[in-house]
Amino acid sequence: DNAIKSLSFLIVPSDFENFGMIIPEALAFKVPVIASKGTPWKDLDDYKCGWWVENDVKTLSDAIKEAMLLSQKERSIMGERGRELVLEKYSLDAVSSKMEILYDWVLNKGEKPEFVF
């Protein structure tokens, strides 16, 4: 935990990655994340708590440069948004609620959830 808390940013370049627990862990500790589009983290853009970018040297380099130019206050605001994202979408309560909705749908007791594709 202390290692993650000590980061200014977490950078996760990948051609293909599953959910990757390191990303929500960093966000929970208010650390903005730069992740490539090989990861399923569009939420970084949507919640303005990081960068979800193409996985090429120039794009990653540009995102890192942009991140390094942020003030401490701007980085802190991004960190707060990241923590909000984790609490809203990935906390035990949030996931449990989604599981209940999913089971209701599977058992024909509810509508198809928006998170089922």
C-alpha positions as CSV (number, residue, x, y, z in Angstrom):
1,D,0.0,0.0,0.0
2,N,2.8,2.5,0.9
3,A,4.4,1.9,-2.5
4,I,1.2,2.8,-4.3
5,K,0.5,5.8,-2.1
6,S,4.0,7.2,-2.8
7,L,3.3,7.4,-6.6
8,S,2.5,10.6,-8.4
9,F,1.0,8.6,-11.2
10,L,0.6,5.0,-12.2
11,I,1.4,4.1,-15.8
12,V,0.0,0.9,-17.3
13,P,0.9,0.4,-20.9
14,S,-0.4,-2.8,-22.3
15,D,-1.6,-4.3,-25.6
16,F,-4.0,-6.4,-23.7
17,E,-4.9,-6.5,-20.1
18,N,-7.8,-7.7,-18.0
19,F,-9.3,-5.6,-15.3
20,G,-5.9,-5.3,-13.5
21,M,-6.4,-4.8,-9.8
22,I,-3.4,-2.4,-9.6
23,I,-5.5,0.3,-11.4
24,P,-8.4,0.4,-8.9
25,E,-5.9,0.1,-6.1
26,A,-4.1,3.2,-7.3
27,L,-7.3,5.1,-7.8
28,A,-8.5,4.2,-4.3
29,F,-5.3,5.8,-3.0
30,K,-6.0,8.9,-5.1
31,V,-3.3,8.2,-7.6
32,P,-4.2,9.2,-11.2
33,V,-3.5,6.5,-13.8
34,I,-2.3,6.6,-17.4
35,A,-3.5,3.4,-19.0
36,S,-3.4,2.3,-22.6
37,K,-6.5,1.3,-24.6
38,G,-5.4,-2.3,-24.3
39,T,-6.9,-2.1,-20.8
40,P,-10.6,-1.8,-20.1
41,W,-10.3,1.6,-18.4
42,K,-12.3,4.1,-20.4
43,D,-13.6,5.3,-17.0
44,L,-10.3,7.1,-16.6
45,D,-11.4,9.6,-19.3
46,D,-15.1,9.5,-18.3
47,Y,-14.3,10.4,-14.6
48,K,-11.3,12.7,-15.5
49,C,-9.1,10.8,-13.1
50,G,-6.4,9.8,-15.6
51,W,-5.6,9.1,-19.2
52,W,-6.8,6.3,-21.4
53,V,-4.6,6.5,-24.5
54,E,-3.3,4.5,-27.4
55,N,-0.4,2.2,-26.6
56,D,2.4,3.8,-28.7
57,V,5.5,5.6,-27.6
58,K,4.5,9.1,-28.7
59,T,1.0,9.0,-27.2
60,L,2.2,7.5,-23.9
61,S,5.0,10.1,-23.8
62,D,2.6,12.9,-24.5
63,A,0.3,11.7,-21.7
64,I,3.3,11.5,-19.3
65,K,4.4,15.0,-20.2
66,E,0.9,16.3,-19.7
67,A,0.7,14.6,-16.3
68,M,4.0,16.0,-15.2
69,L,2.9,19.5,-16.0
70,L,-0.1,19.3,-13.7
71,S,0.0,21.3,-10.5
72,Q,-0.2,19.4,-7.2
73,K,-3.8,20.8,-6.8
74,E,-4.8,19.5,-10.2
75,R,-3.3,16.1,-9.5
76,S,-5.1,16.0,-6.2
77,I,-8.4,16.8,-7.8
78,M,-7.9,14.0,-10.3
79,G,-7.0,11.7,-7.4
80,E,-10.2,12.5,-5.6
81,R,-12.2,11.8,-8.8
82,G,-10.4,8.4,-9.0
83,R,-11.4,7.5,-5.5
84,E,-15.0,8.5,-6.2
85,L,-14.9,6.2,-9.3
86,V,-13.8,3.2,-7.3
87,L,-16.3,3.8,-4.5
88,E,-19.1,4.4,-7.0
89,K,-18.5,1.5,-9.4
90,Y,-16.1,-1.0,-7.8
91,S,-16.7,-1.0,-4.0
92,L,-18.1,-4.1,-2.3
93,D,-21.5,-2.4,-2.0
94,A,-21.5,-1.3,-5.7
95,V,-20.6,-4.7,-7.0
96,S,-23.0,-6.5,-4.6
97,S,-25.8,-4.3,-5.9
98,K,-25.0,-5.2,-9.5
99,M,-24.8,-8.9,-8.6
100,E,-28.3,-8.7,-7.2
101,I,-29.6,-7.0,-10.3
102,L,-27.9,-9.6,-12.5
103,Y,-29.4,-12.5,-10.6
104,D,-32.8,-11.0,-10.7
105,W,-32.6,-10.7,-14.4
106,V,-31.2,-14.3,-14.8
107,L,-34.2,-15.5,-12.7
108,N,-36.7,-13.5,-14.8
109,K,-37.4,-11.1,-12.0
110,G,-36.1,-8.0,-13.5
111,E,-35.1,-6.1,-16.7
112,K,-31.8,-6.7,-18.5
113,P,-29.1,-4.6,-16.7
114,E,-27.3,-1.9,-18.8
115,F,-24.0,-3.5,-17.9
116,V,-24.9,-6.8,-19.7
117,F,-23.8,-6.7,-23.3
